[in-house]
Amino acid sequence: MNPLEPRRALVREKIQENRETYSLTLSLADHDHFSYRPGQFNMLGLPGMGEAPFSFSSLHLERGRFTHTIREAGSLTRSICQLAAGDILSIRGPYGNEWPLEKAKGRHLIIVGGGIGIAPLRPVIRHALGNGEEYGRLYFLLGARTEDDLLFREEFEKLTAGRDGTLLMTVDRGEKKELSHIREGLVTALLDEIDVDPEESITFTCGPELMMRFVARQLIQMGQDPYDIFVSMERRMKCGIAHCGHCQIGAMYVCKDGPIFPYGDIKRFADTML
C-alpha cells in the first residue's frame, strides 16, 4: 500500500470538549483493517486545505472506531472541527512509535500533561488505571490555562476515584479553583507534591516544549535518569514517512523515529526548546 495515499474516514461522533477543542470519533469508510498503539498519530486532511498530524486520544478500537482530539489553531483545524457526523475527511497512518508502556511495567509511572498535550496521554492514563497491578504508584499531573481547558477533567476524576492513582491539576494564576485537587500555578510545581523515588519511576510528558523542558530538568534534579523521561514531539510533520525532511531534528525525524523520544536522546539538539 502506498503510504502517501490517503484513505477516506467517516466522522461518527463529535464532542465539544471546551470552547476551542473537539474530539472526533472516526472510522475508515472502507472498513479495512486498522490498528494503532498509544502515542502514534494520523495525518488528517481536507481537500484543498492540506494535512496535519494528530495523535490518538482513544485507547483501543471499539467497533472499528478511534478518536482524535483537536484544538482550533488555524484554518485546517478549524475546518476539521466544524465537521459533523456523516462528513468525510482524508486520513493517512498510523505513523510513528508508541509510549513505552512495556518499559514502565513494575515501576512508578508519572504522567505530566499540559493543554492540548493531555490528549495524547489520555490512552496511557486509561491503560495504566485499567492495569494498575502492572505498575507501582500512578501520578497524573495535568495543567492548563483555565479549568475549562483541563481536557477530560471529569472523566479522569471518575476514573481515579477509589483507585491507586493520584490526580493533581493546576491552572494559571488568577483562575477560580472549584476543587481541592486543582492548584494554581505551573504544572512543574506539582512535582514537589508527589512522594515517589525518581530512580524507580518512569515519566511520560506531553505539552508545550518549554513545559516539557522544565518538567524534565526538574525530574533530573530529583534524581531521574534522562532516559527514563519520555517526551512527545509532535511538530512540523508533513509526510509521516521521513521523506520531506520538515520534521528533522539532528539526525532524527519526528515522524519516523518519534514522536516519542527519551529526553536523553533529544535534549542535545539546538533545534528544540528542550
MARBAVEX-381078 format. One line per 8 residues: number of its first residue (from 1); for each residue y, z, x of C-alpha. Coordinates in Angstrom, 2 decimals, decimal comma. Last residue first. Example, Ala and Ser with C-alpha at 12.3 -4.5 7.8 and 13.67 -1.06 7.14 Angstrom:
# residues 2
2	-1,06:7,14:13,67; -4,50:7,80:12,30 .
END
This chain:
# residues 274
274	21,10:25,46:14,36; 24,12:23,35:13,47; 22,17:20,22:14,36; 22,84:17,20:16,56; 23,01:19,43:19,66; 19,22:19,70:19,73; 17,76:22,93:21,12; 17,32:24,57:17,73 .
266	14,66:22,13:16,53; 11,44:23,09:18,26; 11,92:26,89:18,32; 13,03:26,83:14,69; 9,61:25,51:13,72; 10,27:22,40:11,64; 9,73:21,42:8,00; 11,33:18,05:7,11 .
258	9,59:17,20:9,31; 7,99:14,98:11,94; 8,15:11,85:9,74; 11,23:12,22:7,54; 13,13:14,44:9,98; 12,52:12,12:12,92; 12,02:13,54:16,39; 13,04:12,58:19,93 .
250	16,48:14,15:19,60; 17,16:14,42:15,89; 16,60:11,08:14,15; 17,38:10,99:10,43; 19,05:7,58:10,34; 16,41:5,95:12,56; 15,52:3,17:10,11; 11,78:3,07:10,77 .
242	10,82:6,77:10,63; 8,71:6,46:7,43; 10,93:8,01:4,73; 13,38:5,09:4,67; 16,78:6,74:4,22; 16,67:10,36:5,34; 20,05:11,76:6,39; 19,05:15,36:5,59 .
234	16,17:17,61:4,52; 15,94:19,96:7,50; 13,67:22,71:6,15; 13,40:25,63:8,57; 10,35:27,52:9,82; 10,56:30,78:11,78; 7,32:31,84:13,51; 8,07:29,52:16,44 .
226	11,34:31,36:17,09; 9,26:34,58:17,58; 10,59:37,49:15,54; 12,00:40,53:17,35; 14,97:41,67:15,28; 17,27:39,58:17,46; 15,07:36,60:16,63; 15,44:37,40:12,94 .
218	19,23:37,49:13,29; 19,23:34,16:15,07; 17,05:32,53:12,43; 19,12:33,75:9,48; 22,37:32,83:11,27; 21,21:29,28:11,91; 19,64:28,94:8,46; 23,00:29,74:6,87 .
210	24,80:27,22:9,07; 22,22:24,59:8,19; 22,83:25,07:4,47; 19,65:26,13:2,69; 15,95:26,50:3,40; 14,05:29,30:5,12; 10,38:30,11:5,69; 9,66:33,19:7,82 .
202	6,45:34,51:9,37; 5,77:38,16:10,00; 3,80:40,41:12,36; 6,43:40,31:15,12; 9,15:40,80:12,50; 7,69:44,22:11,55; 8,76:44,82:7,96; 11,07:47,09:6,01 .
194	13,61:44,77:4,39; 17,20:45,84:3,81; 18,76:44,55:7,04; 17,52:41,04:6,24; 19,55:41,20:3,03; 22,76:40,93:5,06; 21,74:37,37:6,02; 22,15:36,36:2,38 .
186	25,89:36,85:2,68; 27,85:39,15:0,38; 27,45:40,95:-2,94; 24,04:42,23:-3,96; 21,83:41,38:-6,91; 18,94:43,87:-7,06; 20,98:46,24:-9,25; 21,56:43,69:-11,97 .
178	24,72:42,26:-13,59; 26,86:41,80:-10,47; 30,28:40,23:-11,04; 31,41:37,92:-8,26; 34,14:38,87:-5,80; 32,14:38,33:-2,63; 29,57:35,58:-2,73; 26,22:36,24:-4,38 .
170	23,11:38,07:-3,21; 19,51:38,35:-4,32; 16,59:40,57:-3,37; 13,03:40,15:-4,63; 10,30:42,31:-3,09; 6,78:41,13:-3,89; 3,75:43,32:-4,47; 3,72:42,72:-8,21 .
162	4,97:44,72:-11,19; 7,85:42,34:-11,84; 7,80:39,63:-9,16; 7,01:36,74:-11,51; 9,42:37,89:-14,21; 12,34:38,25:-11,77; 11,43:34,93:-10,16; 11,59:33,12:-13,50 .
154	14,85:34,82:-14,48; 16,50:33,76:-11,24; 15,17:30,19:-11,22; 18,23:29,00:-9,29; 20,92:31,51:-8,37; 24,00:29,36:-9,11; 24,73:31,22:-12,35; 24,91:34,47:-10,37 .
146	27,61:32,94:-8,20; 27,91:31,35:-4,75; 24,22:31,60:-3,93; 21,69:33,73:-2,06; 17,96:34,41:-2,18; 15,77:36,80:-0,19; 12,11:36,83:-1,25; 10,01:39,33:0,70 .
138	6,23:39,47:0,48; 4,20:42,11:2,31; 0,89:41,10:3,83; -0,65:37,82:2,79; -3,90:36,37:1,43; -4,25:39,01:-1,30; -0,94:37,83:-2,76; -2,38:34,50:-3,85 .
130	-0,43:33,85:-7,06; 2,69:35,50:-5,68; 2,46:33,46:-2,48; 1,90:30,20:-4,37; 4,83:30,78:-6,72; 7,13:31,64:-3,85; 5,95:28,64:-1,84; 6,46:26,27:-4,80 .
122	10,02:27,67:-5,30; 11,00:27,21:-1,66; 12,05:23,56:-2,10; 14,35:24,70:-4,98; 15,99:27,65:-3,19; 17,76:25,24:-0,86; 20,00:24,32:-3,82; 21,95:27,49:-3,01 .
114	20,44:29,58:-0,20; 16,84:30,51:0,42; 15,11:33,06:2,65; 11,35:33,61:2,38; 9,75:36,35:4,48; 5,96:36,47:4,54; 4,01:39,32:6,14; 0,89:38,06:7,88 .
106	-2,75:37,55:6,96; -2,17:33,96:5,93; 1,15:32,57:7,17; -0,43:29,91:9,38; -2,23:28,50:6,35; 1,02:28,38:4,39; 2,63:26,11:6,96; 5,28:24,57:4,63 .
98	4,43:20,88:4,44; 4,97:17,60:6,26; 6,90:14,48:5,36; 6,60:11,86:2,65; 5,39:11,70:-0,94; 6,48:9,07:-1,43; 8,59:6,42:-3,06; 10,04:6,66:-6,56 .
90	12,09:4,45:-8,84; 13,61:5,65:-12,10; 12,66:5,25:-15,77; 14,00:6,97:-18,88; 11,72:8,49:-21,51; 13,19:11,98:-21,34; 16,84:11,70:-20,35; 18,70:10,54:-17,26 .
82	22,15:12,02:-16,60; 20,88:13,98:-13,60; 19,84:10,72:-11,96; 23,33:9,31:-12,49; 25,00:12,38:-10,98; 22,58:12,30:-8,05; 23,47:8,68:-7,37; 27,25:9,01:-7,84 .
74	27,60:12,13:-5,72; 26,74:15,84:-5,47; 25,05:16,66:-8,77; 22,27:19,07:-7,86; 18,65:18,03:-8,23; 15,45:19,98:-8,90; 12,38:17,75:-8,59; 9,27:18,36:-10,68 .
66	5,72:17,02:-10,86; 3,50:15,70:-13,63; -0,03:14,30:-13,54; -1,20:16,60:-16,33; -0,04:19,50:-14,19; 0,41:18,63:-10,54; 0,86:21,69:-8,42; 3,68:23,83:-7,06 .
58	6,88:22,44:-8,53; 10,23:22,15:-6,72; 9,25:19,05:-4,77; 11,75:17,97:-2,13; 14,35:15,32:-2,94; 15,35:12,39:-0,72; 17,98:9,86:-1,84; 17,83:6,24:-2,98 .
50	20,15:3,31:-3,67; 22,58:2,72:-6,52; 21,86:-0,89:-7,54; 18,64:0,03:-9,35; 18,10:3,81:-9,42; 16,41:5,90:-6,77; 14,17:8,80:-5,85; 12,70:9,20:-2,36 .
42	10,04:11,89:-2,57; 9,65:15,08:-0,55; 7,09:17,34:1,11; 7,56:21,09:1,47; 4,82:22,12:-0,96; 2,00:19,55:-0,78; 1,59:16,28:-2,68; -0,82:14,29:-4,81 .
34	-0,73:11,03:-6,77; -3,45:8,73:-8,09; -2,18:6,06:-10,49; -0,79:6,85:-13,94; 1,17:3,54:-13,84; 4,38:5,19:-15,07; 4,07:7,92:-12,45; 5,04:11,29:-13,83 .
26	8,31:13,20:-13,79; 9,74:16,64:-14,58; 13,46:16,65:-13,85; 15,15:19,95:-12,99; 18,92:19,87:-13,30; 21,82:21,34:-11,34; 25,57:21,04:-11,98; 26,43:23,62:-14,67 .
18	23,20:25,54:-14,27; 19,44:24,99:-14,54; 19,63:22,12:-17,05; 16,06:21,18:-17,90; 14,85:17,59:-18,17; 11,41:16,53:-19,36; 9,04:13,59:-19,07; 11,15:11,25:-16,95 .
10	8,92:8,28:-16,11; 8,35:7,07:-12,59; 8,13:3,46:-11,43; 6,92:2,72:-7,94; 8,96:1,74:-4,92; 7,64:-0,49:-2,13; 8,59:0,90:1,27; 5,19:2,48:1,93 .
2	3,47:-0,89:1,28; 0,00:0,00:0,00 .
END
